[in-house]
Amino acid sequence: MRIQLKFCLKKPQLPIDYRAACVSFMKSALGNYDKRFFDLYYDNGAQIKSYAFSVRIPRPKFETDKIILAGDKIELNWSAADERDAIIFYNAFLERKKKIFELKDDNAMTLEKIVILPEHKITQPQLIIKMLSPFIVRIHNKENNTNRYVKYDDDDFMEQARKTITAQIEMMGLNTSLLTGFTIKPVQARKCVVKTFKHTCDGTIGILQMQGQPELLNILYRAGMGANRSIGFGLFEKIY
């Protein structure tokens, strides 16, 4: 299920780390709806999240500590692979409609409208996609607790992207044989640098080509792909 949340801002601006504010909204929505669901997704030992989201903001102008917008409306597109997740979050979002959610700097956002978006069923083994939020490929070094972020123009992009998606499929409890024949290549991509939860990471946005089993492509279409999906990364739309 794909859900679009339409918000109105008190002031036409957002913090640089606006994804963290969106995650706070989701946590608040779940906690107010039913604390059991908050615990299910966000408590210690919470289950693997099978959803991703992106935020559409009008003509942003980036400053040091905030983003100035061309208008006071933003859209959050949320997608889940699991129907249960979708129903729980949809109902939680529904209860926050027309209610003010406070942001920092004397700002706030109010959920005005919720729209269930049509989904595309993928039946072909090749797909051209546009990233709606950055695709994050992260290699974590446990020995020194550092991360390397792999971008579209790195020599090992396809290899490391495949490893990242394999790990995602494993965490979702699915068979990694789904990755047989999977490839991903940049078509018209570029690097982006993003600050989120007080960390800076590099990602890939733009247009990519994927090839693989339709079952896998459908899972990635619904759940997003790559690292940090549940905090606003890895969601894409199908171009053709």
C-alpha positions in Angstrom: 0.0 0.0 0.0 1.1 3.5 -0.8 -0.2 6.4 1.3 0.3 10.1 0.7 0.1 12.5 3.6 -0.5 16.2 2.8 0.6 18.6 5.5 0.3 22.3 6.0 3.1 24.1 7.8 2.7 27.0 10.2 5.8 28.6 8.6 7.2 27.8 5.1 10.3 26.2 6.4 11.7 22.9 7.7 14.7 21.9 9.7 17.7 20.6 7.7 17.1 17.2 9.3 13.4 17.1 8.3 13.4 13.3 8.1 13.9 13.1 11.8 10.8 15.3 12.3 8.8 13.0 10.1 9.9 9.9 12.1 8.9 11.8 15.3 5.5 12.3 13.7 5.1 8.6 12.9 6.2 7.6 16.4 3.7 10.1 17.9 0.9 8.8 15.7 1.5 5.2 16.7 1.9 6.0 20.4 -1.4 7.9 20.4 -3.2 5.3 18.4 -2.1 2.3 20.4 1.1 2.0 22.5 1.3 -1.7 21.6 2.0 -0.8 18.0 4.6 1.8 19.1 6.4 -0.9 21.0 6.1 -3.3 18.1 7.9 -0.9 15.7 10.1 1.2 17.9 10.8 -0.5 21.2 14.0 -2.4 21.9 14.0 -5.5 19.8 11.4 -4.1 17.5 10.7 -6.0 14.3 12.3 -5.3 11.0 10.5 -2.4 9.3 9.2 -3.2 5.8 8.4 0.4 4.8 10.0 3.5 3.4 9.0 7.1 2.8 10.0 10.2 0.9 9.1 13.9 1.4 8.2 16.3 -1.4 9.0 19.9 -0.6 8.3 22.9 -2.9 11.3 24.5 -4.4 13.6 24.3 -1.4 16.3 26.8 -0.6 18.9 25.3 1.8 20.4 27.4 4.5 22.8 26.5 7.3 20.2 25.2 9.8 17.0 25.2 7.9 15.2 24.9 4.5 13.1 27.7 3.2 10.2 26.5 1.1 8.3 28.2 -1.7 5.0 27.4 0.0 3.5 26.0 3.2 2.5 22.6 1.9 4.6 19.4 1.9 3.7 15.8 0.9 5.0 12.6 2.6 4.8 9.5 0.5 4.8 6.3 2.6 4.9 2.7 1.3 4.9 -0.7 2.9 5.4 -4.3 1.6 3.4 -5.8 4.5 -0.4 -5.3 4.5 -0.5 -5.4 8.3 2.0 -2.6 8.5 0.1 -0.5 6.0 -3.3 -0.9 7.9 -1.7 -0.1 11.3 0.0 3.1 10.1 -2.9 4.2 8.0 -5.2 4.0 11.0 -2.6 5.8 13.1 -2.3 8.6 10.5 -6.0 8.9 10.2 -6.3 9.7 13.9 -3.8 12.6 13.5 -5.8 14.3 10.8 -6.4 18.0 11.5 -4.2 17.8 14.6 -1.2 20.1 15.1 2.2 18.5 15.4 4.8 20.9 16.9 8.2 21.4 15.3 11.1 23.4 16.5 11.6 27.1 15.9 8.0 27.8 16.7 6.8 25.9 13.6 4.2 23.1 13.3 2.7 20.9 10.7 -0.9 19.8 10.4 -2.0 16.7 8.5 -4.8 17.9 6.2 -5.4 15.0 3.8 -4.6 11.3 3.4 -4.7 9.7 0.0 -4.3 6.0 -0.8 -2.2 6.0 -4.0 -2.5 3.4 -6.8 0.2 0.8 -6.9 1.8 -0.6 -10.0 2.2 -4.4 -10.2 5.6 -5.2 -11.8 5.4 -8.2 -14.2 8.5 -7.6 -16.3 12.1 -8.5 -15.3 13.4 -5.0 -16.2 12.4 -1.7 -14.6 13.4 1.9 -15.0 12.9 3.8 -11.7 13.2 7.3 -10.3 14.4 7.6 -6.7 12.0 9.6 -4.6 14.4 9.5 -1.7 18.1 8.7 -1.8 19.3 5.1 -2.2 21.8 4.5 0.6 24.4 1.8 0.2 26.4 1.6 3.4 29.4 -0.6 4.3 29.9 -0.7 8.1 33.3 -1.5 9.5 32.7 -3.1 12.9 36.4 -2.9 13.9 36.6 0.9 13.9 32.8 1.6 13.9 32.9 3.6 10.6 30.8 3.7 7.5 31.6 3.9 3.9 28.8 5.1 1.6 28.9 3.8 -1.9 27.6 6.1 -4.7 26.4 5.4 -8.2 29.8 6.3 -9.8 31.9 4.1 -7.5 33.5 1.1 -9.2 31.9 -1.3 -6.8 28.4 0.3 -6.8 26.5 -2.7 -8.3 28.4 -5.2 -6.2 27.8 -3.3 -2.9 24.2 -2.4 -3.8 23.5 -6.1 -4.4 25.0 -7.0 -1.0 22.9 -4.3 0.7 19.7 -5.5 -0.9 20.6 -9.1 -0.1 21.0 -8.2 3.6 17.6 -6.4 3.4 15.9 -9.5 2.0 17.5 -11.7 4.7 16.3 -9.3 7.4 12.8 -9.4 6.0 12.9 -13.2 6.4 12.8 -13.9 2.6 14.8 -16.3 0.5 17.9 -14.7 -1.0 17.4 -16.8 -4.1 15.2 -13.9 -5.1 18.4 -12.0 -6.0 19.2 -14.5 -8.8 19.8 -12.4 -11.9 19.5 -9.1 -10.1 21.4 -6.1 -11.4 21.2 -2.3 -10.8 22.8 0.4 -12.9 22.7 4.2 -13.0 21.0 5.8 -16.0 20.9 9.4 -15.1 22.0 9.6 -11.5 23.8 11.9 -9.2 25.3 12.0 -5.7 23.5 13.7 -2.8 24.8 14.5 0.7 22.2 14.3 3.4 22.2 15.1 7.1 19.9 12.9 9.1 19.7 12.2 12.9 22.9 14.2 13.4 24.9 12.1 10.9 25.9 12.9 7.3 25.6 10.2 4.6 26.0 10.0 0.9 23.4 8.6 -1.4 22.3 8.2 -5.0 19.3 9.9 -6.5 18.0 10.1 -10.1 17.1 7.4 -12.6 18.3 3.8 -12.3 17.7 0.6 -14.2 17.0 -2.6 -12.3 16.8 -6.1 -13.7 15.6 -9.2 -11.7 12.8 -11.4 -10.8 9.4 -9.6 -10.8 8.7 -10.9 -7.2 11.9 -9.1 -5.9 11.2 -5.9 -7.9 7.7 -5.8 -6.4 9.0 -6.2 -2.9 11.6 -3.4 -3.4 8.9 -1.2 -5.0 6.7 -1.5 -1.9 9.3 -1.7 0.9 11.9 0.6 -0.6 15.5 -0.5 -1.0 18.9 -0.1 0.7 19.8 1.1 4.1 17.8 3.5 6.4 14.5 3.0 4.6 12.3 3.6 7.6 13.9 7.0 8.3 13.2 8.4 4.8 15.4 6.7 2.2 15.2 4.2 -0.6 11.6 4.8 -1.9 11.2 4.9 -5.7 8.6 5.2 -8.4 8.3 3.2 -11.6 8.9 5.1 -14.8 8.5 2.1 -17.1 
